[in-house]
């Protein structure tokens, strides 16, 4: 690697930890912070410096990468915990959390008033993609800032600039609409096959390679067949994304009836005790509606 960058990573949960680890192993100087410090401590073994304060983590950095839970938390960390004030003027804040486009635009404007640049760059690929460095990265912001961020993105996956501030979050909402709806389609189809007497594992195998094949059929369909709902991306996170999509649709005066249906299905699953399951746990909700265990 020709350039060693100084990068803060804020939020070291299921996605943030492996992404921070990849940045450290790529040779960058990584400074990590998480509200629960114990979740960031494993990064010390990879040479990262773990901080008690988010503001301390970003002092003197070239880039700060956010992998926080939602837009309200991103705003709190930026403007109430002192991160925006502590970041060097001219540095770049890369928000890789999944938040509402409106929130991303608001954060960008407030940061730019302080002399800090902003990209919204949410990702798709889950924990497997985070660990392998194969994430799809959807970036919104200025072209010059996107070009600056490419050495950061190189350790994490494939990045595409899709438009101005907020556009990255729009792309992520589109991604999550497709993911959430397709998980439901796969779950319902496999359950129908099972109810009718077919082997759902063999049905999945039979339709692989045809027009119904997809990454969702391969990854989440396998989890459904194996009844493996250990969380990689939780039901609650998928529900948050569907709700963000619906909120954005209302702002744009756009009708999204399919997404509205699946927002309700994921909400029902969470209300029925499935909150901590993998997002493929929608299979459990649909199975229970049909008296199938």
DAZIQUI-V713119 format. One record per run of one state. SS is the DSSP state (H for helix, E for strand, L for the rest). FROM is the first residue (numbers start at 0). LEN is the number of residues. Records with the same first field share a line. If there is no record, write none. Layout:
SS->FROM-LEN, FROM-LEN
This chain:
L->0-5, 10-5, 25-3, 33-4, 46-2, 50-3, 58-4, 66-4, 79-3, 86-5, 95-5, 113-3, 124-1, 132-2, 140-2, 154-2, 163-3, 195-4, 207-7, 226-7, 251-5, 274-3, 289-4
E->5-5, 28-5, 48-2, 62-4, 91-4, 116-8, 134-6, 156-7, 233-1, 277-1
H->15-10, 37-9, 53-5, 70-9, 82-4, 100-13, 125-7, 142-12, 166-29, 199-8, 214-12, 234-17, 256-18, 278-11
